[in-house]
Amino acid sequence: MSIREYSDMVNRESFADILRTICVERGWELLPSGVNVKHADGRHQVIHFELFDNREREGVRLTSMIGEAKGMSYEQMEQALRANMNLAHGALALHHDELCLTETLSLDEAEAGEIESAVEFIADLADMYEKILFGTDRH
């Protein structure tokens, strides 16, 4: 095993450990490929995690689906793209046929507070967009 492979394995295990701890502390449901964040108003939002290599660093992509893009009107898509310009971090994107909110973190630099903050940010904002744009709570 190379040094990079070992480092990547340690980073993945550390990320998983941090995520388990955060879920227990926050009352979030840990899923096989993400987290189900339950909001106080009874709504919820699922955040999916995908590990990826970005040149010399391993990263994790956090993604939460918002709604079916093909069902969006021109005005809804325009509203979403205008909102995208004002995001502090992360981005609205298309994942297959779904409008989603996504954010990436570097695994070797991500700390517990950053991971928790990113999950909460994506969950809150994606849920708000889902409610405003689609009037649903499917994701």
Salt bridges, closest charged atoms under 4 A:
ASP8 OD2 - ARG4 NE 3.85
ASP17 OD1 - ARG20 NH2 2.35
GLU50 OE1 - ARG61 NH1 3.43
ASP53 OD1 - ARG4 NH2 3.17
GLU58 OE2 - ARG12 NH1 2.88
GLU78 OE2 - ARG82 NH2 2.94
GLU98 OE1 - HIS139 NE2 3.42
GLU103 OE2 - HIS89 ND1 2.63
ASP108 OD2 - ARG57 NE 3.94
GLU109 OE2 - ARG57 NH1 2.53
GLU116 OE2 - ARG26 NH1 2.75
GLU120 OE2 - ARG26 NH2 2.84
ASP124 OD1 - HIS39 ND1 3.43
ASP127 OD1 - ARG43 NE 2.97
ASP137 OD1 - ARG43 NH2 3.94
ASP137 OD2 - HIS44 ND1 3.40
